[in-house]
Amino acid sequence: MQKTAPDNLGAIVKEARENAKITVESLAEQLNVTERYIYRIENEGKKPSFEILYKLIRILSINPDAIFYPEKPSKELEVENLTRLLHNCDERKLEIIKAAVYASIRTAPEKLAVT
């Protein structure tokens, strides 16, 4: 999840890669590019091709709005990122996540709005 609001593609990619705990070497292999190419995107302002950008967004679960609409509020981006990550979970992981959310809500009843 995004901790800061990176103002360029390289910072967004680097932060997403680090948050996903993916090494430059592993990402380069998944993209079928060199490690140097990844370093150039992250640190030198290299603009990837559409094909590579598409793969980066998918592999690193980057919200495209973070790249194309950086002015969008970060809270919305966080919710969208969580939703995207949930789509990658199997049923068992979803059950664990739901249980954790329900437990978290139950421990803070004063924050619940009764409808």
trRosetta pair geometry for C-beta under 8 A, 3 or more apart (Angstrom, degrees):
i j d omega theta_ij theta_ji phi_ij phi_ji
1 19 6.5 -173 25 -160 37 147
1 78 5.6 43 -157 -131 116 89
1 81 5.6 141 -112 104 74 147
1 82 7.4 12 -92 -61 117 81
2 5 7.0 64 159 -90 127 47
2 6 7.5 -116 -145 2 113 92
2 15 6.6 62 -121 131 71 138
2 16 8.0 -24 -79 -76 82 78
2 19 7.9 -77 -74 -49 40 160
2 63 8.0 -74 -23 23 128 116
2 66 6.6 178 -68 -116 151 139
2 74 6.2 -125 95 -153 123 107
2 77 6.0 -11 31 119 138 128
2 78 6.7 -122 44 -80 89 79
2 81 6.9 170 -4 -38 91 160
3 15 7.3 -142 30 -161 89 127
4 15 7.2 -133 48 -111 93 154
5 70 6.8 112 177 -175 102 96
5 74 5.8 -107 -80 -75 104 124
6 11 3.3 -172 -154 111 124 114
6 12 4.5 -169 79 -63 137 64
6 14 8.0 154 -114 51 156 92
6 15 5.8 -159 -39 -1 137 139
6 66 7.5 48 55 171 96 111
7 11 6.7 38 41 43 50 145
7 70 6.6 90 -129 180 55 158
8 11 5.1 89 61 12 78 102
8 12 7.0 -145 98 -6 38 92
8 45 7.0 -52 173 -109 142 79
9 12 5.6 -60 -148 38 33 113
9 13 6.1 29 158 -18 70 107
9 41 6.9 -77 123 -177 106 89
9 45 7.9 97 54 -140 100 50
9 47 7.0 84 51 -112 158 68
9 48 8.0 -150 154 12 143 93
9 67 6.0 45 -104 -132 85 102
10 13 5.9 -56 -146 37 28 108
10 14 6.1 25 158 -16 65 110
10 41 5.6 175 -107 146 80 54
10 42 4.6 119 -166 -155 89 24
10 43 6.1 175 -175 -39 138 20
10 44 7.3 159 -101 39 151 35
10 45 6.1 -76 -29 -80 134 38
10 46 7.5 95 -83 39 110 67
11 14 5.8 -54 -141 40 29 110
11 15 6.1 27 160 -17 65 110
11 42 7.7 105 -71 -158 28 66
12 15 6.1 -58 -146 39 25 107
12 16 6.2 21 157 -16 63 111
12 62 6.3 81 155 -144 108 130
12 66 5.5 148 -137 132 132 118
12 67 6.0 -172 94 -81 170 81
13 16 5.9 -59 -145 40 27 108
13 17 6.1 27 157 -20 65 109
13 38 7.9 -152 143 -160 132 79
13 41 5.7 -20 67 131 164 116
13 42 5.6 -119 88 -90 110 79
13 56 5.9 -36 -120 -173 110 135
13 60 6.9 137 -144 27 62 173
13 62 7.2 -36 -96 -76 56 150
14 17 5.8 -56 -146 36 28 111
14 18 6.3 24 158 -15 64 109
14 42 4.2 99 -67 -146 106 112
14 43 7.7 82 -69 -55 139 70
15 18 5.9 -57 -145 40 29 108
15 19 6.1 29 156 -19 65 109
16 19 5.7 -55 -143 39 29 111
16 20 6.2 22 158 -13 64 111
16 56 7.9 100 83 169 141 90
16 60 3.9 76 137 162 122 126
16 61 7.0 -171 -163 66 115 65
16 62 4.8 -41 -99 -80 164 96
17 20 5.9 -63 -148 43 27 105
17 22 5.1 -93 -160 67 76 98
17 24 7.3 55 163 -80 151 58
17 27 5.8 -35 -129 -60 123 151
17 42 7.6 -58 21 -92 142 132
17 60 5.8 -57 -72 -114 59 129
18 21 7.3 29 -179 -77 36 38
20 59 8.0 114 149 139 172 74
20 60 5.5 -131 -15 -138 149 70
20 61 6.9 143 -84 28 123 102
22 26 5.1 -124 -170 85 83 123
22 27 5.2 93 138 -58 120 97
22 30 8.0 -38 -168 5 136 142
22 59 7.6 75 -99 149 176 108
22 60 7.1 -116 30 -99 143 86
23 26 4.5 96 55 7 84 100
23 27 6.9 -152 91 -3 44 86
24 27 5.9 -59 -147 41 29 110
24 28 6.1 33 155 -22 65 108
24 35 5.1 76 136 -149 108 95
24 38 4.9 167 -156 98 91 142
24 39 6.5 33 -152 -59 145 81
24 42 7.9 -90 -107 1 112 149
25 28 5.9 -55 -148 35 26 111
25 29 6.5 26 154 -19 62 107
25 35 5.8 -17 -92 -93 58 121
26 29 5.7 -56 -151 35 31 113
26 30 6.4 29 153 -18 65 106
27 30 5.7 -55 -147 37 33 111
27 31 6.2 18 158 -7 67 112
27 38 5.6 108 96 -114 118 148
27 59 6.9 132 -133 127 85 145
27 60 7.7 19 -120 -64 122 107
28 31 6.0 -67 -145 47 27 102
28 33 5.3 -104 -151 79 75 71
28 34 5.9 -25 -160 152 131 16
28 35 4.6 -82 -42 -78 162 54
28 37 6.7 127 -124 54 102 99
28 38 5.1 -103 -72 -20 93 129
29 32 7.4 25 -176 -73 31 42
30 55 7.5 174 129 166 94 120
30 59 5.7 119 130 -126 144 149
31 37 7.9 -135 102 95 133 129
31 38 7.5 140 40 -73 144 104
31 52 6.0 53 -164 -136 124 88
31 55 5.5 136 -115 114 87 142
31 56 7.2 16 -94 -67 131 75
31 59 7.4 -96 -64 -8 89 159
33 37 4.2 -84 157 67 120 151
33 38 6.7 136 96 -43 117 82
33 52 6.7 37 -42 -118 145 127
34 37 4.7 112 60 -6 77 99
34 38 7.6 -140 101 1 51 81
35 38 5.7 -53 -159 35 41 111
35 39 6.4 42 146 -18 70 104
36 39 5.5 -53 -148 38 35 113
36 40 6.3 38 152 -23 66 104
37 40 5.7 -52 -150 33 30 113
37 41 6.7 31 151 -19 62 101
37 46 7.2 -135 -164 119 59 160
37 48 8.0 81 166 -104 104 97
38 41 5.8 -52 -152 33 34 110
38 42 6.2 22 155 -10 67 111
39 42 5.9 -63 -142 45 29 106
39 43 5.6 -22 176 24 69 118
39 44 7.3 48 130 -2 71 107
40 43 6.9 -73 -119 56 18 79
40 44 4.6 -47 -151 47 61 122
40 45 8.0 -58 169 55 70 42
40 46 3.7 48 135 -18 99 144
41 44 7.7 3 -21 50 11 78
41 46 4.7 -77 -79 72 50 102
41 47 7.8 107 -121 -94 81 13
41 48 5.7 6 -104 -47 128 103
41 56 7.9 -143 162 -96 160 153
48 52 3.7 -110 175 91 125 123
48 53 4.8 160 86 -55 111 77
48 56 6.7 119 50 -16 163 137
49 52 4.9 91 52 12 78 100
49 53 6.8 -142 93 -5 38 90
50 53 5.6 -58 -143 40 30 112
50 54 6.1 36 156 -24 66 106
51 54 5.8 -53 -150 33 26 114
51 55 6.6 21 153 -14 61 107
52 55 5.7 -56 -148 39 33 110
52 56 6.2 38 152 -24 67 105
53 56 5.6 -51 -146 34 31 114
53 57 6.4 34 155 -20 64 104
53 67 7.9 138 -166 -179 115 168
54 57 5.9 -55 -152 34 28 112
54 58 6.5 19 153 -12 63 110
55 58 5.7 -60 -146 42 32 108
55 59 5.7 24 162 -15 71 112
56 59 6.1 -56 -133 42 24 103
56 60 5.7 -10 177 14 63 119
56 62 6.5 3 132 13 83 137
57 60 6.9 -71 -130 53 13 88
57 61 8.0 37 169 -128 48 8
57 62 4.7 -95 -128 60 58 101
57 64 5.7 21 -140 -76 140 84
57 67 7.6 -82 -92 -2 110 143
58 61 7.7 11 -177 -72 24 43
61 81 6.5 95 144 -155 104 81
61 84 5.1 152 -159 120 98 122
61 85 5.7 55 -164 -76 157 77
61 88 7.2 -83 -86 -17 127 145
62 66 6.1 -108 180 52 89 129
62 67 6.8 55 146 -31 125 113
63 66 4.7 98 74 -14 90 102
63 77 5.1 -175 61 -153 160 86
63 80 5.0 84 -118 104 132 121
63 81 5.3 -84 -43 -70 114 83
63 84 6.9 -165 -83 -10 78 148
64 67 5.7 -60 -163 39 49 107
64 68 5.7 7 155 11 84 116
65 68 6.1 -71 -124 59 32 86
65 69 4.5 -39 -159 53 78 106
65 72 5.0 -22 163 30 122 156
65 76 7.8 -54 105 112 157 109
65 77 6.2 -144 85 -102 116 94
65 80 7.0 55 26 75 130 164
66 69 7.8 -14 -44 64 12 64
66 70 6.4 44 -173 -103 42 68
66 72 7.8 -96 -80 55 43 114
66 77 5.7 89 -72 -143 94 136
67 70 7.3 -12 -152 -61 7 88
69 72 4.5 55 124 -26 108 113
72 76 5.8 -89 160 72 104 128
72 77 6.2 120 105 -54 110 100
73 76 4.9 89 76 6 90 103
73 77 7.2 -160 102 -6 49 88
74 77 5.1 -54 -149 38 44 117
74 78 6.3 49 152 -25 72 99
75 78 5.8 -50 -151 30 31 113
75 79 6.8 29 152 -15 63 103
76 79 5.8 -55 -151 36 34 109
76 80 6.3 30 153 -15 67 109
77 80 5.7 -58 -146 41 31 110
77 81 6.1 35 154 -22 66 106
78 81 5.6 -52 -145 35 30 113
78 82 6.4 33 154 -19 63 103
79 82 5.7 -52 -151 34 31 112
79 83 6.5 34 151 -20 63 105
80 83 5.5 -51 -148 35 34 114
80 84 6.4 35 153 -20 65 104
81 84 5.7 -53 -148 36 32 112
81 85 6.4 32 153 -18 65 106
82 85 5.7 -56 -148 38 32 111
82 86 6.3 36 153 -24 66 105
83 86 5.6 -52 -149 32 31 114
83 87 6.9 37 151 -24 62 100
84 87 5.8 -49 -158 25 34 115
84 88 7.4 28 148 -15 60 103
85 88 5.8 -60 -163 33 40 111
85 89 7.2 47 144 -33 67 100
86 89 5.5 -46 -157 14 44 119
86 94 6.8 77 -163 -108 89 93
86 97 7.0 -157 -115 105 95 167
89 93 3.8 -128 -163 93 106 123
89 94 4.9 138 114 -57 126 78
89 97 6.7 -31 -150 -8 172 139
90 93 5.3 92 52 13 67 102
90 94 7.1 -127 101 -7 33 93
91 94 5.6 -57 -147 36 31 113
91 95 6.4 34 156 -22 66 104
92 95 5.8 -54 -153 32 31 111
92 96 6.7 30 151 -17 64 104
93 96 5.6 -53 -151 35 36 113
93 97 6.3 35 152 -19 67 106
94 97 5.6 -55 -146 38 32 111
94 98 6.2 34 155 -20 66 106
95 98 5.7 -52 -144 37 30 112
95 99 6.4 32 155 -20 63 106
96 99 5.8 -56 -150 35 29 111
96 100 6.5 28 152 -18 63 107
97 100 5.7 -56 -150 36 32 112
97 101 6.4 31 153 -19 66 106
98 101 5.7 -55 -147 36 32 110
98 102 6.2 29 156 -16 67 107
99 102 5.9 -55 -145 39 29 109
99 103 6.2 30 156 -19 64 109
100 103 5.8 -55 -145 38 28 112
100 104 6.3 32 154 -22 63 107
101 104 5.6 -55 -149 35 30 113
101 105 6.4 28 154 -18 65 105
102 105 5.8 -55 -148 36 32 110
102 106 6.3 31 155 -19 66 108
103 106 5.7 -55 -146 37 30 111
103 107 6.6 28 156 -21 64 107
104 107 6.0 -59 -152 32 29 109
104 108 7.1 -8 160 11 62 109
105 108 6.6 -83 -154 52 31 87
105 109 8.0 71 154 -86 64 52
105 112 6.5 77 -177 -79 97 114
106 109 6.8 4 -161 -64 39 88
108 111 4.5 2 141 20 109 119
108 112 7.4 137 107 -30 73 84
109 112 5.5 -46 -157 16 50 117
